[in-house]
Amino acid sequence: MNSLLEKVFSFQIIETKQLNGYENENYLIKTVDNQYIFKKYPYSEDLKSLIRAENKVLLFLSKKVSISIF
């Protein structure tokens, strides 16, 4: 997973820590410059609307506080 993230997003990962999640896997990704939350879901057509809504909330929150998401 780390090598894929480094290749796709062009950053160097220093640390990866698995976080709690319900229907998904969550990881705290620490890089040289920042921290990110990586969320991994099992493929499901039913989860698409949930993921879109969650993404909108996280994008909104990222503008309000100092966090980075992708």
C-alpha positions in Angstrom: 0.0 0.0 0.0 2.8 2.5 0.9 4.6 2.1 -2.4 1.3 2.6 -4.3 0.5 5.8 -2.3 4.0 7.1 -2.7 3.9 6.5 -6.5 0.4 8.0 -7.0 0.7 11.0 -4.7 4.5 11.6 -5.0 5.4 11.8 -1.4 7.7 9.9 0.9 5.9 8.0 3.7 7.6 8.0 7.1 5.0 6.1 9.1 1.7 4.3 8.6 -0.6 3.6 11.5 -3.9 1.7 11.2 -6.8 3.5 12.9 -10.3 2.2 13.9 -13.0 2.0 11.3 -16.4 0.4 10.9 -17.1 -0.6 7.3 -13.6 0.5 6.1 -9.9 0.5 7.0 -8.4 3.8 8.1 -4.7 4.7 8.2 -2.8 7.7 9.4 -0.1 8.3 6.8 2.8 10.5 8.0 5.0 12.0 5.3 8.0 14.3 5.4 5.7 17.3 5.0 2.3 16.4 6.3 -0.2 13.9 7.7 -3.0 12.3 5.8 -5.9 9.9 6.5 -6.2 7.1 4.0 -9.6 5.4 3.9 -9.9 2.0 2.2 -13.4 0.5 1.6 -14.5 -2.8 0.3 -16.1 -2.5 -3.2 -19.8 -2.1 -2.9 -22.3 -0.2 -5.1 -24.3 0.5 -1.9 -21.4 2.3 -0.2 -20.9 4.8 -3.1 -23.3 7.4 -1.7 -21.9 7.0 1.8 -18.4 7.5 0.6 -19.4 10.6 -1.5 -21.1 12.1 1.6 -18.2 11.3 3.9 -15.8 12.9 1.3 -17.8 16.1 1.2 -17.7 16.4 5.0 -14.0 15.7 5.2 -13.3 18.3 2.4 -15.4 20.8 4.3 -13.6 20.1 7.6 -10.2 20.3 5.9 -10.9 23.9 5.0 -11.9 24.7 8.6 -9.0 23.1 10.4 -5.5 22.2 9.6 -5.8 18.7 8.2 -5.0 17.2 4.8 -7.0 14.6 3.0 -7.0 12.9 -0.4 
